[in-house]
Amino acid sequence: MKAIQVTAFGGPEALTVVEMPDPEPGPGQVLVDVAAVDVINLDTHVRTGAWKDFFPIPLPYVPGGAVAGTVTAVGTGVPGTRVGERVAAWLDGVSGGYAERAVADAASTAPVPDGVDLRSAAALMHDLPTALLLLDLAEIKPRDRVLITGAAGAMGLLLVRAAHAAGAVVVGAARGARKLELVREQGADAAVDYSAEGWVEAARTAAGGEFSVLLDGVGGELGTAALSAAGDGARISTHGAAAGGFARVDTEVVARRGQRVSGIAAVRIGPDRAGAVRRRWEEALRTRFAEFRPVIGQTFALEEAGIAHTAIEAREAPGKTLLIP
């Protein structure tokens, strides 16, 4: 089969096309014929080796932590007849997905509901579970003022739509005219460009005051600046690090203003909650797909994985990015 392999940490050129033997499912595993691969910002950080302390993946490795496709074979001990079933498959951490076929633990798969195409299922595999957890934390109500940074990203757009549906005043922050237009199309009352001077004040003005909810998917200096727009009692999530690190939270300000702050740990999906999260993902797709239909901004052939990573790192990829084997 064709796959993408990293043999040495580095830039997008480290993603090389190779031929590998077809994997075989072991006990409790299924083999998936991959229709689409979810590509996320984390993939680019792991590829550089910058986050190897958090993701100690031995070289060489095949990137990709989530795929959607069709089961073509099962290992021993897999209950039921699953061959031919359309599934979403969460793989071993962040590896194994950039390939024409992938092996997954049967317990780490979920059936894709009727009426949901496999590309959409792949596009929602990482972002929808995290978005649902963030919405739980934010407790968005009518007339809340909500600021969402990284609003033109795949998860940001899900949050924009959900906050709008909850009756909040929604301001999305992104970069560039194309992304700002997309944010407004998805339901934001206003969109501000955080490459412009004074963007935080512009966001406050557009909302009509300080924000009661801040969902920061960017981090770095931009995320830190966004914190200054949060009002007394605000519910704040600093889950993003796309700008190179998480926002710096001033604990004295948080305490003085009675704000509630959560970080990446609050939405990290460990083994203890993975099963419940997968069931919730499946339920959301079965009953609320119209609400959570993803914006797939761009797709690339498997051989173009390096181009996909380049676009993500340059922040030129609005919505979701997929690889199509």
C-alpha positions in Angstrom: 0.0 0.0 0.0 1.0 3.7 -0.4 1.7 5.6 2.8 3.4 8.7 4.1 6.4 8.2 6.4 8.6 10.4 8.5 12.2 9.0 8.8 13.7 12.2 10.3 12.1 15.1 12.1 12.0 18.3 10.0 9.9 20.4 7.7 7.1 19.3 5.3 9.7 17.8 3.1 10.1 15.1 5.8 6.8 13.6 4.7 7.9 11.1 2.1 5.8 8.7 0.0 6.6 5.0 0.5 5.3 1.6 -0.4 4.6 -0.6 2.6 3.1 -4.0 3.1 -0.6 -4.0 3.9 -1.2 -4.1 7.6 -3.0 -7.1 9.1 -5.4 -6.8 12.0 -4.4 -8.5 15.2 -6.7 -9.7 18.0 -9.4 -7.2 18.7 -8.5 -5.1 15.7 -10.0 -4.1 12.4 -8.5 -3.2 9.0 -9.9 0.0 7.5 -9.7 0.9 3.8 -9.1 4.6 4.3 -11.4 7.1 2.5 -10.2 10.3 4.3 -7.6 11.3 6.8 -8.1 14.0 9.4 -5.1 16.4 9.3 -4.6 18.7 12.3 -2.2 21.3 13.5 -0.8 18.8 16.0 0.5 16.7 13.1 2.8 19.5 12.0 4.3 20.0 15.5 4.9 16.2 15.9 6.6 16.1 12.5 9.1 18.8 13.5 10.1 16.9 16.7 9.3 20.0 18.7 6.8 18.2 20.9 8.6 14.9 21.2 8.6 15.2 25.0 4.8 15.1 24.9 4.5 12.7 21.9 7.6 10.4 22.0 7.0 8.6 18.7 10.0 6.5 17.5 11.2 7.1 14.0 10.3 6.1 11.4 6.5 6.6 11.7 3.4 7.1 9.6 1.6 10.3 10.8 -2.2 10.7 11.3 -4.3 9.8 14.3 -7.8 9.5 12.8 -9.3 8.1 9.6 -12.7 7.3 8.2 -13.3 4.4 5.8 -14.7 0.9 5.4 -13.8 -2.2 7.4 -12.3 -4.8 5.1 -11.0 -7.4 7.6 -11.2 -8.2 11.3 -8.9 -9.9 13.8 -9.8 -12.6 16.2 -12.1 -11.6 19.1 -14.0 -8.8 17.2 -17.7 -9.3 18.0 -20.2 -9.2 15.2 -19.7 -9.1 11.4 -18.1 -5.7 10.8 -16.7 -6.3 7.3 -18.2 -3.6 5.0 -19.1 -1.3 7.9 -18.4 2.4 7.5 -16.4 3.6 10.5 -14.5 6.4 12.0 -11.3 5.0 13.5 -9.1 6.7 16.1 -5.7 5.3 15.8 -2.7 4.9 18.2 -2.1 8.4 19.4 -1.1 10.5 16.4 0.3 7.9 14.1 -0.8 5.4 11.4 -3.4 7.3 9.4 -1.6 8.8 6.4 -2.0 5.6 4.4 -4.3 3.7 2.1 -5.1 1.2 4.8 -4.9 1.4 8.6 -5.3 -0.9 11.5 -7.3 0.2 14.6 -8.5 -1.3 17.8 -12.2 -2.3 17.3 -13.0 -0.5 20.6 -11.5 2.7 19.1 -13.9 2.8 16.2 -17.5 4.1 15.8 -19.9 3.4 13.0 -20.6 6.4 10.7 -24.4 7.0 10.8 -26.4 6.8 7.6 -26.6 10.1 5.9 -23.1 11.2 6.9 -20.5 10.9 4.2 -17.0 9.6 5.1 -15.2 12.9 4.4 -17.5 14.7 6.8 -17.0 12.0 9.4 -13.2 12.3 9.1 -13.4 16.1 9.3 -15.2 15.9 12.7 -13.2 13.2 14.4 -10.8 15.5 16.4 -12.7 18.8 16.3 -16.3 17.7 17.3 -15.4 15.9 20.5 -13.3 18.9 21.6 -15.9 21.4 20.6 -18.6 19.5 22.6 -16.4 19.6 25.7 -15.6 23.3 25.2 -19.3 24.0 24.9 -20.0 22.2 28.1 -17.4 24.4 29.9 -18.6 27.6 28.3 -22.3 27.1 29.2 -23.3 29.7 26.5 -26.6 31.3 27.1 -28.7 33.9 25.1 -27.2 37.4 25.2 -23.7 36.1 26.2 -21.0 37.9 24.4 -18.6 35.3 23.0 -15.1 35.9 21.5 -13.7 33.0 19.5 -10.1 33.2 18.3 -8.9 31.0 15.5 -12.5 31.3 14.4 -11.9 30.3 10.8 -10.3 26.9 11.7 -12.4 23.8 11.6 -13.2 23.7 15.3 -13.5 27.5 15.5 -16.3 27.4 12.9 -18.1 24.7 14.8 -18.0 26.9 17.9 -19.1 30.0 16.0 -22.2 28.1 14.8 -23.0 26.7 18.2 -22.7 30.0 20.0 -24.9 31.7 17.4 -27.5 28.9 17.8 -27.4 29.5 21.5 -28.5 33.1 21.0 -25.2 34.7 21.9 -23.5 37.8 20.4 -20.6 36.1 18.6 -17.4 37.8 17.5 -14.8 35.7 15.6 -11.2 36.6 15.3 -9.2 35.4 12.4 -6.6 36.6 9.8 -7.3 37.8 6.3 -10.4 38.8 4.3 -11.2 35.3 3.1 -11.3 33.8 6.6 -13.2 36.7 8.0 -15.9 36.3 5.3 -16.1 32.6 6.2 -16.5 33.3 9.9 -19.4 35.7 9.1 -21.0 33.2 6.8 -21.1 30.7 9.6 -23.0 32.9 12.0 -20.7 35.4 13.6 -22.2 38.8 14.3 -18.8 40.3 13.6 -15.4 39.2 12.5 -12.2 41.0 13.4 -8.7 40.6 11.9 -6.1 40.0 14.6 -3.3 41.1 12.4 -4.7 44.7 12.6 -3.7 47.1 15.3 -6.3 47.6 18.0 -8.2 44.3 17.1 -9.1 43.6 20.8 -10.8 47.0 21.2 -12.5 46.5 17.8 -13.9 43.1 19.0 -15.2 44.7 22.3 -16.9 47.5 20.3 -18.5 45.0 17.9 -19.9 43.0 20.8 -21.1 46.0 22.7 -18.9 45.4 25.8 -16.6 42.9 27.5 -17.0 39.3 26.7 -18.6 36.8 29.1 -17.1 33.8 27.2 -13.7 33.6 25.6 -12.7 30.5 23.6 -9.0 30.9 22.6 -7.9 28.5 20.0 -4.7 30.4 19.1 -2.7 31.1 22.2 0.6 33.0 22.2 0.5 36.8 22.1 -2.8 36.8 20.4 -4.5 34.7 23.0 -2.9 36.7 25.8 -4.2 39.9 24.2 -7.7 38.3 23.9 -7.8 37.7 27.7 -7.9 41.5 28.3 -11.4 41.5 26.6 -12.9 39.1 29.1 -15.2 40.7 31.7 -16.0 39.9 35.3 -17.1 36.4 35.8 -16.2 35.3 32.3 -15.8 31.7 31.3 -12.5 31.3 29.6 -10.8 28.5 27.8 -7.2 28.7 26.8 -7.0 25.5 24.9 -5.1 26.6 21.7 -1.4 26.8 21.0 -1.4 27.4 17.2 0.7 30.5 17.7 3.5 28.6 19.4 2.3 28.3 23.0 -0.7 28.8 25.3 -1.9 32.2 26.3 -0.4 33.6 29.5 -3.0 33.8 32.3 -2.6 36.4 35.0 -4.0 34.5 38.0 -4.4 37.7 40.1 -6.6 39.2 37.4 -8.6 36.0 37.2 -9.1 35.9 41.0 -10.0 39.6 41.2 -12.5 39.5 38.4 -14.1 36.2 39.4 -13.3 34.6 36.1 -13.3 30.8 35.5 -10.4 29.6 33.4 -9.7 26.1 32.0 -6.9 25.0 29.8 -6.0 22.2 27.5 -6.2 19.6 30.3 -10.0 20.1 30.5 -10.5 19.0 27.0 -7.8 16.3 26.8 -9.4 12.9 26.0 -7.5 10.2 27.8 -8.3 6.5 27.9 -10.6 7.0 30.9 -13.0 9.1 28.9 -12.4 8.0 25.3 -15.3 5.5 25.1 -17.8 8.1 26.4 -16.5 10.7 24.0 -16.8 8.3 21.0 -20.4 7.5 21.9 -21.2 11.2 22.2 -19.5 11.8 18.8 -21.7 9.1 17.2 -24.8 10.5 18.9 -24.1 14.0 17.7 -23.6 12.9 14.1 -26.8 10.8 14.2 -29.0 13.5 15.7 -27.3 16.8 15.1 -25.3 16.5 11.8 -27.0 19.5 10.2 -25.9 21.6 13.1 -22.3 20.2 13.1 -21.8 19.7 9.4 -18.1 20.6 8.9 -16.6 23.2 6.6 -14.0 21.3 4.5 -11.8 24.0 3.3 -9.3 21.9 1.2 -8.5 18.4 0.4 -5.2 17.0 -0.8 -4.1 13.6 -2.3 -2.2 11.4 0.1 1.0 12.2 -1.9 0.5 15.9 -1.2 0.7 15.6 2.6 3.7 18.0 2.5 1.7 20.6 0.7 -1.1 20.2 3.2 1.3 20.7 6.1 2.8 23.8 4.4 -0.7 25.3 4.1 -1.6 24.7 7.7 1.7 26.1 9.0 1.3 29.2 6.8 -2.3 29.6 8.2 -3.6 29.5 4.7 -6.0 26.6 5.3 -9.5 27.8 6.5 -11.9 25.1 7.8 -10.8 21.5 7.8 -7.9 19.9 5.8 -8.2 16.3 4.7 -6.0 13.9 2.9 -7.7 11.6 0.4 -5.8 8.4 -0.4 
